[in-house]
Amino acid sequence: MRIDTERLYTTLEKLLSAHAPSGAEAEMDVLVNEFAAPISDAVWQDAADNIIIHIKGESDERPVAALSHKDEIALIVKRVDPDGKIRVRPLGGLHPWALGESPVELMAPDGLCPGVLSIGAKHVSEESPAGLLKTGQPLTWEQMWIETRLTAEELAQRGIRAGTRAVIARKHKMLWRLGDSICGYNLDCRAGLAAIFEAGMYLRENRPAQDVYLIASSSEEIGGHGATYALAQLPVETAVAVDIAPAAAEYGTINSGDPIIGVRDSRGLYDERIISRFDQLATKHGFAIQTAVLTSYSSDSTIAKTSGSVGRAALIGYPGDNTHGYEICSWDGIVNTAQLLLAYLEDPAI
């Protein structure tokens, strides 16, 4: 096996603990550059904050890009009420019922400020926010706040204001084992990044047929902004997104060792020729693929294709339950995603 599974796991553990809400990804940038150093012929950060790793191949004709995003779904402060309650809204597809009352950290200029995402006491009537929920009303972000036990004046002194990001507390970002699966917040898309770094480790020592660009993209969770810019600047026609993909009965997909290959999503079609190539390569390496027509889903590659930044889009998805929540992924699914990506980058055959 050309994928070092122990190193892949260790890389994922390290990536998972970092804070990187969209537009405030500096902590992940440090880690990405650390992992990029031993695998790149050149590495740089572009104007949209993507980090691009160039691995030279035997030829510079028809280079291929593979990308995973470094940002995470998070919260952004809308306002601070006079009583110190911090009102927040989602930054990306984060739902209040996926977090509930949980510890968070506000990314203040002077460091992290601890808080608790709150709804208030439950032994109440309908006069109180939680009382309405007890009658069956849906939970919304408008009903929740972050409690820090600081006054509005103290929060202002710490620079916490509209626009400050809030993330799941680091102590809750640890990787958790569950049988043959791994669990955690933000396996989307830290497992994808770990997979492209692992593929890069092999390609740096075993030159592929063509140049390869590995992209740690920015601001994917709020619309694929980074990838759209990066792919427009690079001399690539094909982009392969590596991301979590939903295991769901409606798609006929299961949480297994077989990667999920997107055929279509809410932004467009994935390239059928590449899907066929994935199928060939997976069979060669002893596993299968699951094809899926996805709704309520898009990836860096289809977003970029829709904008005209790249000609061909593909998706290798590692299967996951509880997507955009406390995610559960087959470990074999992540390993085989890395294997399939590496096999394709070595020989796209297009």
N, C-alpha and C positions, 0 to 999 in steps of 0.2 A: 504493500500500500504506500502510495507516494504522499499521502496526507498524514502528517504526524498528529494523531488524535489527542495525545497528551498536551502538545503545544497548542493545538486549537482550543482545547478546554481552558488552559491557563490564560491564553489571550482573551478569550471571552470573559472570563472572570474579571480581568483587569479593566476591560472596556465597560463592563456592565455598571461599575460603581461610579463612573464619571457623570457629571452634570453637563448637559448640553441642550437646553431648550433652543428652539429655532431662533436664530439671530444672536445667540449668546453662547457660542460653541467653543470658546477658548480652551476650556478644560479638556475637551476631546481633541482639539487641535494638537495639544502637547503630546497626547498619547499616539495619535495617528502619525505624527512626525517621528516619534520614537520607533514605531513599527515599520515605517517607510524606509528608514535609513539603511538597513541591511539588504533591502530588496530592490532598490531603485537605481537606475542609471542617472535619473534626475528627478527631483521632487520640488514642487512649488505650490504656493497658495495663490489662487487667482483673485480677481476683483470681487467675485461673489462669495469668497471664503471657502470655495471648494479646495481640497488638497488633492493634487494630481501626481501620481506616481508613474513615471515612464520607464518601461522595461523594453530594451531594444531586442528586436528579433533578428532573424537571418536576413530579413528584407524589411524595408520601410514602406512597402506597398500594401495597401488595404489594411491598415491597422484596425484593431478592435478595442473597444472600451468595455470595461466591467465596472459597475458602480454600486455602492451601498451608501446609505445616508448616515451621517454622524449626529444629526439632531434627534430629539425625542419629543413625544407629546408632553405638554406641560401646561402651566397656567400663567396668565399674565394679569398683573394688578390693573383693575379698572379705576378704583378709587380707594381712598382711606376715609372711612366715616369718622365723624367727630368723636365717637366713643372708642376709636382704635380698631374697629372691625375692618378687616381688609377684604374688599369685594374683588372677586377674580372672575375671569372668563377663560375658556379653553384656548390653548395655542396648539392647534391641531385637533385631531378627532378624539378628544378625551371626554368621557361621559361621567357625570357626577356619581352615578351608581357603580361605576367601575372602581372608584376610590373609596367612596363613603367617608366616614370620619377617620382620618389617618394623618400621620406626621408628615410635614412638608418642610422644605427649607427655602426661604426667600433669599435671592441672590443680591444682597445689598452691596453697595460699593466697598464697604469695609469688611466684607466677609459674609458668611452664611448666617441668617437669622432664623432660628427654629420657630415653628408654628404648628398649629393643628387645624386641619380642615374640619369645619364644625357646622352643626345644624342646631345646636342648643339642646336644652333638657327635653326628655321624652315624657316626663310625668306632667304633661301640660294639656290644655284644651286647644281649640282651634284658634285662640288668640295668638298662639305662638307658632313659629315656622314648623316645628316638628309635629305639632298637633294636626296641621293640615295633611301632612304625609300619612299620619295614622288613619285618616279617612280614605286613603287610596290615591291621593293626588300624586302625580309623578314628581320625582325629585328633579329640580332644575338648578343651574348654577346661581340663578338669582336668589335662591333661598339659602345659599351657603356662604360662608366667610372663613377667612383664616384668623385664628385667635393667636396672639403672641404674648399677651399680658403686658404689652407696651402701650403707652398712650399715643394718640395721634401725633403729639409734639415729639415724643421720643422716636417714633417711626420716621418722622420727617428729618430729624437729626441724623438718622442712620441712612438717609437717602432713599428710603422706601416710598415709592410714589407710583403714579400711573405709569405703566410700562415695565416695572420691575417684574422679573420672572420668578416663578415659584415652581419647585420640582419635588418629586417624591423624595423623602428623606433618605440619605445615603445608606443608613442602617437597614433600610428595607429593600435595598437594591442587590443584596447578596444572591448568588446563584444557589438554587435549591434542587436537590435530586429527588425524583419521584419515580422509582422503578427504573425503566429504561428511557425515561424522559428527564429533561431539565426544565426548570421553571424560573420565572423572574419577570420583573418589570423591565421593559425595553429590550427584550430579546429582539424586537423590532427596533433598530436594525443592527444591534451590536453583534448578533450572530452572523449577519451578512458581512459585516466588516471583518470579523475574524476569519471568515471563509475566504475573502479575497486576499487578505494578508497571507494566509496559509498557501493559497495558490501561487502568490507572488514569490514566496520563499523558494518554491521549486523552480519557477520560471527564471529566476535570476541566475540559477546555476545550470539550467538546462534550457537554452535559448529556444523560444517558440519560432514558428515559421515567419511570423510577422510581428511588428511592434505591437505592444500591449500598453494600454493606459488604464490604470486602476484609479478610480475616482472615489474619494470619500466626500460625498456631496453634502451641501448645506441646505437647510430650509426645505427639506422634502415634505415634511409633515404639514406645511402650510401652502403646498401647491407645486412642489418640484422646482422651486425657483433656481436653486444652485445648479442642478443638472442641466436645465434648459440653457443656462449661460455657458457652462463648461463645454458641453457637446457642440455648441455653435462655434467655439473657438478652436476645437481640436480637429485634426485631419482624419476623422473617423466616419464611417458610413453605418457601422453597426454598434449598438449599445446593448449590453446585457445587464439588466437590473438583477441584483441578488437581494431578496427581501423575504420577510415572513409572508406566508400565504395561508388563507383560512381553511382549516379542516372543517367541513360542514356538509351535512346531508344534502342540502340544496345544490351543491356543486358536485356531489359524488366523490368527494375527497375525504381521506382519512389521515389521521396523525400517525404516520408510519415512516419507514426509512426511504420511501420513494418520493423524490422531489415533486412538487406541484409546478407544472409548466403552464403559464398563462397562454390562452388562445385569444381571449378578448377580455377587456375590462371596460370600465366606464369611460375611458378616454380613447379607446381604439383597439385595433387589431395588433397582435404580435405576429411576427414573420413566420409563415408556415414552413419555409425551407429550413429555418433554424430549429423549429420544433422537431422536424424530421431528423435533423442532425443530432439533437439531444436524445431522441429515442434510440438512434443507432449507438451512440456513445454509452448511454446508460446500460443497454443490453450487453455491450462489450465488457463493462465493468461489473456486471453481476447484479444489477438492480433494474427497476422499471421506473417509468415516469407516470404521473397522473396529470392528464390535461384538464383544464378547467376554464369555463366561461364565467367570469367574475363580475359581480355587481358591487356597488359601493366600495370600489377598489380602483386604485391606479398606482402606477409605479413611475420612478424617475424616467424609465425608457419610453413608456407610452406618452407621458407628459411632454417629453422632449420631442418625440416624433410628431405629436400634434402641432407643436409650435414650429416645426420645420427645422429643428436643430440637428436631427439625425435621420438617416434614411430607413434603417431597419431597427426594430425594437424586439427584445426578447426578455423573458422573465424566468429565472430559476427561483422557485419559492420553496423554502423549507417549511413543512407543514406545522401549523400551530393552532391550539385551542385558546380561547379567551383573548383573541387578538385585541390590541389596544387596551389591555387590562393586565392581570397577572397571568402572563402567557405560559403555556405548557407546550413544549416542542419535543418531538422524538429526537433523541441524540443522533441516532443513525440518519435521520432526515437531514440534520445539519452536516454531518460528515459526508453524506452522499451528495449534498448540494455542493460542497467544496470540491469533491471528486469530479462531479460533472462539469463544474466551471473550469477546473484545470484542464480536463480533457478537451473541452471546447476551445479554450484559449490556445492550446497547443496546435490544434488542427481544426479550424472552423469549416474547412472544405466547402466554402461558398465561392 
